[in-house]
Amino acid sequence: MIVSLGWLFIQAVNKASPTAQELPRGELTEIKVGKAQFFVEIADNFQLRAKGLSGRDSLEENAGMLFTFDKPDTHSFWMRGMNFPLDLVWINGDRVIGFAENAQPDISASPQIYQPDEPVDKVLEVNAGLVKKRGIQVGDLLEWEKSN
């Protein structure tokens, strides 16, 4: 019974949800993390965070997506629907607190879940290898102009 209700709910959500092509893109802004600069999309609502970078073929070298949340938590990420690997940079306030490097695309039924060790209110996704290549470190400051 519970499985049947869950299946009906999933079907209803899927029928009511827009396709990947219909979902909006985030606002674009330039950010600095330590000495590294990126041009990122801001994922600041449920639809943008749910879609993330999935379905895209690639990401420009200096591009990324900055997920912002209303309150710090151990927000979970996975790589289902991704076509290229990423580095995830965990940020609380305006300070880097950690990373998940070289997260690979995942098509399995139970994809690997990536979570910070402590609560964060922002997560930066960039091409895999850029955390090391750009020298991003725990404690680095995130600088950006937040729009209203």
PALO-815163 format. One line per field, with one value per residue: x, y, z of N, C-alpha, C, CB in turn. Coordinates in nm, 4 decimals, padded with zeros to 6 digits. Glycine has a CB too. Example, Ala and Ser with C-alpha at 12.3 -4.5 7.8 and 13.67 -1.06 7.14 Angstrom:
// PALO-815163
neast (01.3190	01.2850) $
nnorth (-00.5690	-00.2250) $
nup (00.7800	00.7080) $
caeast (01.2300	01.3670) $
canorth (-00.4500	-00.1060) $
caup (00.7800	00.7140) $
ceast (01.3200	01.2900) $
cnorth (-00.3300	00.0030) $
cup (00.7800	00.7870) $
cbeast (01.1308	01.4084) $
cbnorth (-00.4473	-00.0598) $
cbup (00.9046	00.5725) $
END
This chain:
// PALO-815163
neast (00.0822	00.1859	00.4004	00.2578	00.1201	00.3386	00.4467	00.2373	00.2480	00.5044	00.4630	00.2661	00.4079	00.6090	00.4560	00.3599	00.5864	00.8169	01.0011	01.3546	01.4518	01.2735	01.3151	01.4217	01.7240	01.9843	02.0569	02.3401	02.6680	02.9837	03.2281	03.4691	03.6896	03.9077	04.1967	04.0945	03.8847	03.5488	03.2777	02.9569	02.6403	02.3627	02.1996	01.9273	01.6738	01.4195	01.3666	01.5918	01.8002	01.7321	01.7614	02.0249	02.3426	02.2859	02.2327	02.3695	02.6293	02.8884	03.1044	03.2200	03.5646	03.6082	03.3639	03.0716	02.8417	02.6691	02.5165	02.2762	02.1435	01.8753	01.9302	02.1985	02.2880	02.3433	02.3456	02.2596	02.4108	02.4130	02.5314	02.3675	02.2450	02.4431	02.7021	02.9697	03.2569	03.2781	03.4057	03.3045	03.2550	03.2329	03.0716	03.0361	02.8723	03.0864	03.3095	03.5234	03.4765	03.5343	03.5658	03.4404	03.6015	03.6464	03.3989	03.2198	03.0111	02.7025	02.5047	02.3762	02.1297	02.1340	02.2772	02.5943	02.6035	02.6899	02.7969	02.8584	03.0791	02.9973	02.7380	02.6437	02.5802	02.6102	02.7088	02.9555	02.9850	03.2229	03.4294	03.5862	03.8955	03.9643	03.9740	04.2215	04.3905	04.3467	04.4203	04.2430	04.1532	04.0658	03.9180	03.9498	03.8158	03.4930	03.3975	03.1534	02.8988	02.5955	02.2725	01.9611) $
nnorth (-00.1199	00.1316	00.1503	00.1627	00.4089	00.5794	00.5398	00.6437	00.9107	00.9861	00.9564	01.1548	01.3873	01.3771	01.4142	01.6686	01.8176	02.0381	01.9808	01.9132	02.1001	02.3088	02.4213	02.7058	02.9019	03.0003	03.3211	03.5084	03.5678	03.7108	03.5594	03.5305	03.3013	03.2602	03.3069	03.2420	03.3017	03.2907	03.2658	03.2380	03.0613	03.1367	02.9320	02.9605	02.8829	02.6268	02.4905	02.5586	02.4600	02.1874	02.1065	02.1870	02.1357	01.9244	01.7301	01.8906	01.9169	02.0019	02.2279	02.5558	02.6513	02.8537	02.8643	02.7926	02.6774	02.8273	02.7241	02.8451	02.8623	02.9112	02.8600	02.7234	02.3818	02.0244	01.9858	01.7662	01.6270	01.4788	01.2972	01.2201	01.2255	01.3869	01.4767	01.5097	01.5238	01.6847	01.9290	01.9895	02.2587	02.3260	02.5749	02.7917	03.0664	03.2994	03.1501	02.8892	02.5566	02.2979	02.0205	01.8179	01.6396	01.5717	01.4412	01.1967	01.1421	00.9632	00.6876	00.4936	00.2999	00.3605	00.6288	00.7758	00.9805	01.3092	01.5015	01.7767	01.7774	01.9371	02.1845	02.3894	02.6878	02.7457	02.6046	02.5478	02.4458	02.3338	02.2582	01.9385	01.9034	02.1697	02.2766	02.1961	02.2882	02.5666	02.6292	02.6429	02.6584	02.5298	02.7666	02.9781	03.2842	03.3639	03.5873	03.8026	03.9845	04.0095	03.9937	04.1728) $
nup (00.0000	00.0893	-00.0897	-00.3303	-00.3021	-00.2890	-00.5459	-00.7030	-00.6212	-00.7148	-00.9908	-01.0317	-00.9630	-01.1593	-01.3932	-01.3493	-01.3380	-01.5010	-01.8087	-01.8484	-02.0316	-02.0016	-01.7549	-01.5685	-01.6081	-01.3829	-01.2292	-01.3368	-01.2111	-01.1075	-00.9062	-00.6399	-00.5012	-00.2609	-00.4374	-00.6791	-00.9590	-01.0771	-01.3095	-01.2378	-01.2254	-01.0241	-00.8065	-00.6473	-00.5759	-00.5402	-00.7898	-00.9517	-00.7912	-00.7831	-01.0497	-01.1078	-01.2570	-01.4158	-01.7112	-01.8872	-02.1348	-02.0871	-01.9062	-01.9044	-01.8585	-01.6562	-01.5344	-01.3292	-01.0745	-00.8149	-00.5357	-00.3209	00.0066	00.2418	00.5084	00.7052	00.6608	00.6339	00.3421	00.0780	-00.2140	-00.5417	-00.8311	-01.0361	-01.3656	-01.4562	-01.6901	-01.6781	-01.4590	-01.1324	-00.8953	-00.5674	-00.3585	-00.0290	00.1565	00.4296	00.5565	00.4514	00.4107	00.2992	00.3888	00.3244	00.0832	-00.1888	-00.4022	-00.7521	-00.8146	-00.9741	-01.2689	-01.2264	-01.2832	-01.1486	-00.9631	-00.6967	-00.6362	-00.5387	-00.2525	-00.1762	00.0916	00.3120	00.6004	00.8039	00.8706	00.5894	00.3967	00.1382	-00.1748	-00.4058	-00.7349	-00.9593	-01.2480	-01.2313	-01.0656	-01.0495	-00.7900	-00.6848	-00.8956	-00.8960	-00.6428	-00.4243	-00.0851	00.2432	00.4523	00.2802	00.1519	00.0274	-00.2138	-00.3378	-00.5091	-00.3817	-00.5167	-00.4756) $
caeast (00.0000	00.2731	00.4737	00.1647	00.0981	00.4629	00.4559	00.1391	00.2999	00.6146	00.4045	00.1984	00.5121	00.6742	00.3663	00.3430	00.7166	00.8625	01.1146	01.4839	01.4665	01.1835	01.3560	01.4958	01.8647	02.0053	02.1197	02.4849	02.7480	03.1250	03.2670	03.6087	03.7107	04.0526	04.2497	04.0288	03.7639	03.4564	03.1524	02.8664	02.4956	02.3161	02.0853	01.8749	01.5371	01.4061	01.3800	01.7304	01.8840	01.6985	01.8185	02.1701	02.4124	02.2552	02.1868	02.4598	02.7397	03.0164	03.1047	03.3373	03.6740	03.5914	03.2218	03.0271	02.7095	02.6711	02.3898	02.2599	02.0346	01.8286	01.9938	02.3002	02.2481	02.4308	02.2748	02.3085	02.4242	02.4484	02.5775	02.2763	02.2120	02.5605	02.7789	03.1108	03.2869	03.2800	03.4515	03.2061	03.3212	03.1383	03.0926	02.9459	02.8940	03.1677	03.4356	03.5304	03.4989	03.5751	03.5464	03.4237	03.6719	03.6360	03.2728	03.1962	02.8717	02.6541	02.3756	02.3302	02.0013	02.1637	02.3963	02.6701	02.5584	02.7981	02.7513	02.9665	03.0895	02.9269	02.6395	02.6851	02.4681	02.6426	02.7910	03.0035	03.0218	03.3122	03.4894	03.6763	04.0368	03.9899	04.0081	04.3679	04.4547	04.3353	04.4725	04.1374	04.1832	03.9772	03.9429	03.9427	03.6991	03.4079	03.3613	03.0576	02.7957	02.4636	02.1647	01.8443) $
canorth (00.0000	00.2480	00.1551	00.2079	00.5513	00.6460	00.5363	00.7383	01.0446	01.0092	00.9751	01.2847	01.4894	01.3741	01.4715	01.8109	01.8847	02.0767	01.9045	01.9766	02.2154	02.4154	02.4795	02.8308	02.9091	03.0929	03.4516	03.4954	03.6656	03.6776	03.5386	03.5009	03.2095	03.2723	03.3809	03.1907	03.3727	03.2121	03.3245	03.1301	03.0743	03.1277	02.8423	03.0101	02.8369	02.4816	02.4422	02.5721	02.3668	02.0503	02.0832	02.2008	02.1313	01.7988	01.7369	01.9704	01.8392	02.0471	02.3543	02.6351	02.6432	02.9466	02.8702	02.7059	02.7050	02.8517	02.6922	02.9196	02.8110	03.0062	02.8337	02.6184	02.2433	01.9326	01.9658	01.6510	01.6384	01.3567	01.3233	01.1604	01.3160	01.4667	01.4243	01.5399	01.5277	01.8153	01.9516	02.0610	02.3381	02.3525	02.7104	02.8366	03.2097	03.3325	03.0760	02.7506	02.4648	02.1660	01.9880	01.6833	01.6572	01.4733	01.3658	01.1427	01.1165	00.8395	00.6453	00.3786	00.3116	00.4226	00.7110	00.8228	01.1081	01.3948	01.5935	01.8335	01.7233	02.0291	02.2635	02.4931	02.7599	02.7608	02.5007	02.5863	02.3361	02.3721	02.1431	01.8568	01.9375	02.3127	02.3079	02.1853	02.3727	02.7075	02.6466	02.6741	02.5932	02.5516	02.8973	03.0838	03.3714	03.3799	03.7268	03.8189	04.0851	03.9467	04.0800	04.1758) $
caup (00.0000	00.0961	-00.2149	-00.4334	-00.2837	-00.3270	-00.6918	-00.7556	-00.5945	-00.8090	-01.1236	-01.0342	-00.9640	-01.2896	-01.4930	-01.3216	-01.3426	-01.6340	-01.8589	-01.8230	-02.1201	-01.9595	-01.6273	-01.5877	-01.5724	-01.2729	-01.2486	-01.3509	-01.1389	-01.0902	-00.7666	-00.6129	-00.3892	-00.2450	-00.5524	-00.8004	-01.0016	-01.1585	-01.3540	-01.1950	-01.2153	-00.8864	-00.7877	-00.5199	-00.5508	-00.5485	-00.9272	-00.9961	-00.7141	-00.8224	-01.1828	-01.1010	-01.3850	-01.4830	-01.8493	-01.9715	-02.1902	-02.0330	-01.8330	-01.9402	-01.7604	-01.5446	-01.5006	-01.2218	-01.0181	-00.6704	-00.4712	-00.1963	00.0891	00.3434	00.6368	00.6988	00.6847	00.5621	00.2159	00.0026	-00.3594	-00.6126	-00.9668	-01.1336	-01.4749	-01.4940	-01.8026	-01.6552	-01.3147	-01.0661	-00.7582	-00.4866	-00.2547	00.0803	00.2080	00.5358	00.5637	00.3344	00.4250	00.2527	00.5008	00.2760	-00.0577	-00.2429	-00.5287	-00.8588	-00.8087	-01.1079	-01.3085	-01.1661	-01.3382	-01.0703	-00.8937	-00.5670	-00.6598	-00.4231	-00.1973	-00.1264	00.1962	00.3936	00.7363	00.8934	00.7943	00.4945	00.3356	-00.0035	-00.2355	-00.5371	-00.8234	-01.0691	-01.3144	-01.1498	-01.0709	-01.0324	-00.6513	-00.6761	-00.9976	-00.8579	-00.5073	-00.3273	00.0420	00.3571	00.5118	00.1785	00.1573	-00.0908	-00.2366	-00.4462	-00.4859	-00.3770	-00.5663	-00.3858) $
ceast (00.0865	00.3508	00.3844	00.1397	00.2216	00.4780	00.3589	00.1872	00.4107	00.5608	00.3381	00.3003	00.5781	00.5864	00.3518	00.4733	00.7532	00.9781	01.2422	01.5019	01.3824	01.2262	01.4392	01.6428	01.8794	02.0650	02.2708	02.5573	02.8929	03.1533	03.4172	03.6126	03.8612	04.1036	04.1825	03.9021	03.6820	03.3375	03.0476	02.7193	02.4601	02.1920	02.0279	01.7286	01.5294	01.4292	01.5244	01.8228	01.8575	01.7615	01.9707	02.2318	02.3811	02.2015	02.2752	02.5757	02.8747	02.9960	03.2312	03.4380	03.6509	03.4469	03.1912	02.8855	02.7260	02.5309	02.3837	02.1352	02.0004	01.8949	02.0963	02.2415	02.3512	02.3595	02.3420	02.3083	02.4544	02.4789	02.4895	02.2413	02.3276	02.6361	02.9284	03.1343	03.2985	03.3601	03.3397	03.2802	03.2154	03.1723	02.9903	02.9760	02.9660	03.3028	03.4217	03.5587	03.5403	03.5396	03.5004	03.4833	03.6504	03.5139	03.2356	03.0472	02.8292	02.5170	02.3156	02.1964	02.0176	02.2900	02.4642	02.6186	02.6806	02.7383	02.8712	02.9666	03.0185	02.8329	02.7038	02.5607	02.4938	02.7265	02.8272	03.0409	03.1039	03.3667	03.5863	03.8209	04.0672	04.0206	04.1599	04.4365	04.4552	04.3797	04.3675	04.1620	04.0738	04.0170	03.9401	03.8112	03.6259	03.3710	03.2680	02.9575	02.6610	02.3605	02.0458	01.7297) $
cnorth (00.1262	00.2628	00.2074	00.3579	00.6309	00.6510	00.6355	00.8820	01.0799	01.0340	01.1123	01.3980	01.4946	01.4369	01.6217	01.8889	01.9227	01.9894	01.9809	02.1019	02.3335	02.4841	02.6043	02.8147	03.0125	03.2246	03.4318	03.6046	03.6181	03.6639	03.5156	03.4095	03.2009	03.3595	03.3402	03.2695	03.2830	03.2985	03.2168	03.1661	03.0608	03.0390	02.8736	02.9768	02.6873	02.4290	02.4478	02.4766	02.2229	02.0151	02.0889	02.2057	02.0042	01.8228	01.8185	01.8834	01.8760	02.1787	02.4279	02.6309	02.7304	02.9599	02.7766	02.7393	02.7192	02.8285	02.7713	02.8692	02.9127	02.9858	02.7217	02.4817	02.1551	01.8914	01.8546	01.6787	01.5010	01.3928	01.2559	01.2655	01.4030	01.3971	01.4507	01.5493	01.6703	01.8109	02.0287	02.1299	02.3745	02.4875	02.7407	02.9832	03.2505	03.2633	02.9334	02.6617	02.3247	02.1455	01.8439	01.6950	01.5390	01.3823	01.3259	01.1288	00.9778	00.8056	00.5277	00.4065	00.3782	00.5071	00.7516	00.9604	01.1817	01.4945	01.6522	01.7696	01.8110	02.1156	02.3707	02.5660	02.7902	02.6413	02.5484	02.4604	02.3926	02.2442	02.0706	01.8974	02.0834	02.3528	02.3034	02.2834	02.5204	02.7348	02.6853	02.5919	02.6191	02.6833	03.0107	03.1577	03.3721	03.5263	03.7323	03.9258	04.0168	04.0433	04.0733	04.0984) $
cup (00.0000	-00.0339	-00.3265	-00.4231	-00.3241	-00.4781	-00.7547	-00.7365	-00.6933	-00.9488	-01.1353	-01.0404	-01.1010	-01.3973	-01.4745	-01.3361	-01.4848	-01.6781	-01.8297	-01.9087	-02.0743	-01.8306	-01.6521	-01.5529	-01.4631	-01.3171	-01.2549	-01.2734	-01.1307	-00.9413	-00.7597	-00.4907	-00.3694	-00.3577	-00.6835	-00.8319	-01.0930	-01.1971	-01.3327	-01.2122	-01.0685	-00.8834	-00.6498	-00.4958	-00.5778	-00.6894	-00.9757	-00.9214	-00.7558	-00.9571	-01.1791	-01.2393	-01.4631	-01.6234	-01.9413	-02.0187	-02.1299	-01.9592	-01.8738	-01.8258	-01.6378	-01.4998	-01.3843	-01.1821	-00.8684	-00.6162	-00.3413	-00.1253	00.1969	00.4786	00.6216	00.7340	00.6136	00.4335	00.1351	-00.1475	-00.4164	-00.7560	-01.0727	-01.2388	-01.5200	-01.6069	-01.7890	-01.5047	-01.2618	-00.9369	-00.6889	-00.3733	-00.1515	00.1426	00.3173	00.5627	00.4370	00.3395	00.3732	00.3731	00.4558	00.1303	-00.0751	-00.3831	-00.6225	-00.8452	-00.9513	-01.1394	-01.2608	-01.2230	-01.2601	-01.0023	-00.7569	-00.5820	-00.5298	-00.3829	-00.1423	-00.0288	00.2674	00.5328	00.8388	00.8088	00.7068	00.4450	00.1880	-00.0476	-00.3751	-00.6147	-00.9392	-01.1321	-01.2220	-01.1736	-01.0446	-00.8887	-00.6363	-00.7702	-00.9586	-00.7147	-00.4044	-00.2010	00.1451	00.4216	00.4112	00.1875	00.0226	-00.0997	-00.3566	-00.4086	-00.4960	-00.4284	-00.4714	-00.4431) $
cbeast (-00.0935	00.3695	00.5285	00.0324	00.0608	00.5829	00.4279	00.0028	00.3520	00.7115	00.3023	00.1080	00.6171	00.7092	00.2296	00.2876	00.8255	00.9035	01.1007	01.5980	01.4288	01.0459	01.4355	01.4349	01.9536	02.0932	02.0806	02.5249	02.6905	03.2174	03.1900	03.6926	03.6462	04.1234	04.3999	03.9949	03.7998	03.4095	03.1585	02.8928	02.4207	02.2856	02.1269	01.8925	01.4344	01.2693	01.2915	01.7781	01.8587	01.5459	01.7648	02.2306	02.5617	02.1546	02.0510	02.5131	02.7449	03.1223	03.0979	03.2974	03.8042	03.6443	03.1352	03.1193	02.6061	02.7208	02.3751	02.2506	02.0724	01.6793	01.8883	02.4163	02.1001	02.4675	02.2707	02.2235	02.5356	02.3351	02.7205	02.1471	02.0992	02.6542	02.7284	03.1529	03.4164	03.1379	03.5905	03.0953	03.3902	03.1426	03.0827	02.9621	02.9750	03.1870	03.4807	03.6403	03.3739	03.5113	03.6754	03.2684	03.8203	03.7606	03.1572	03.2644	02.8546	02.6478	02.3916	02.4347	01.9370	02.1817	02.3594	02.8228	02.4494	02.8720	02.6582	02.9513	03.2355	03.0283	02.5413	02.7655	02.4419	02.7182	02.7168	03.1244	02.8952	03.4293	03.5612	03.6574	04.0909	03.8721	03.9390	04.4129	04.3840	04.1932	04.5790	03.9945	04.3176	03.9846	04.0746	03.9604	03.7408	03.2795	03.4881	02.9863	02.8067	02.4282	02.1220	01.8004) $
cbnorth (-00.0001	00.2369	00.0169	00.1319	00.5811	00.5749	00.3948	00.7181	01.0544	00.8897	00.8641	01.3011	01.4617	01.2309	01.4049	01.8300	01.7954	02.2237	01.8766	01.8777	02.1775	02.3607	02.3773	02.9421	02.9438	03.0306	03.5511	03.5003	03.6897	03.7859	03.4185	03.6322	03.0664	03.1321	03.3595	03.0414	03.5056	03.0851	03.3734	03.0951	02.9674	03.2693	02.6888	03.1577	02.9143	02.4398	02.5235	02.7156	02.3833	02.0321	02.1862	02.0865	02.1424	01.7186	01.7923	02.0949	01.8575	02.0631	02.3323	02.7816	02.6829	03.0818	02.8338	02.7167	02.5924	02.9967	02.5377	03.0730	02.6750	02.9951	02.7969	02.6513	02.2145	01.8072	02.0975	01.5276	01.7403	01.2510	01.2765	01.1058	01.4025	01.4890	01.4845	01.6726	01.4524	01.8624	02.0304	01.9645	02.4675	02.2386	02.8152	02.7500	03.2499	03.4833	03.0741	02.7326	02.4555	02.0576	02.0116	01.6329	01.6769	01.3898	01.4507	01.0076	01.1285	00.8519	00.6068	00.3411	00.1733	00.3140	00.8353	00.8275	01.0870	01.4684	01.5219	01.9880	01.7074	02.1184	02.3292	02.4318	02.8900	02.8949	02.3617	02.6831	02.2609	02.4652	02.1867	01.7073	01.9006	02.3907	02.2082	02.0423	02.3558	02.7534	02.7497	02.6447	02.6412	02.4330	02.8966	03.0255	03.5143	03.2889	03.8159	03.6862	04.2033	03.9010	04.0388	04.3182) $
cbup (00.1209	00.2154	-00.2505	-00.4226	-00.1387	-00.2647	-00.7440	-00.6872	-00.4501	-00.8100	-01.1533	-00.9104	-00.8545	-01.3277	-01.4860	-01.1822	-01.2828	-01.6363	-02.0104	-01.8500	-02.2616	-01.9428	-01.5430	-01.5036	-01.6953	-01.1705	-01.1340	-01.4986	-00.9977	-01.1550	-00.7040	-00.5900	-00.4159	-00.2450	-00.5633	-00.7841	-01.0734	-01.0829	-01.5053	-01.0501	-01.3031	-00.8275	-00.8007	-00.5130	-00.6391	-00.5007	-01.0200	-00.9773	-00.5631	-00.8291	-01.2829	-01.0216	-01.3630	-01.4016	-01.8527	-01.8941	-02.3391	-02.1457	-01.6763	-01.9730	-01.8255	-01.5823	-01.6228	-01.1021	-01.0534	-00.6373	-00.4452	-00.2227	00.1524	00.3592	00.7438	00.7931	00.6331	00.6500	00.1342	00.0331	-00.3985	-00.6046	-00.9819	-01.0642	-01.4349	-01.3718	-01.9313	-01.7271	-01.2860	-01.0374	-00.7531	-00.4315	-00.3145	00.1884	00.0938	00.6666	00.6912	00.3241	00.5719	00.1421	00.5849	00.3593	-00.1360	-00.2434	-00.5036	-00.8623	-00.7414	-01.1219	-01.4632	-01.0118	-01.4851	-00.9654	-00.8772	-00.4541	-00.7391	-00.4542	-00.0854	-00.2435	00.2971	00.4049	00.7751	00.9751	00.8895	00.3745	00.4112	-00.0302	-00.2391	-00.5261	-00.8757	-01.0188	-01.4417	-01.1809	-01.2022	-01.0807	-00.5520	-00.7082	-01.1317	-00.8753	-00.5084	-00.3865	00.0955	00.4601	00.5814	00.0379	00.1965	-00.0840	-00.2594	-00.4780	-00.5873	-00.2345	-00.7098	-00.3585) $
END
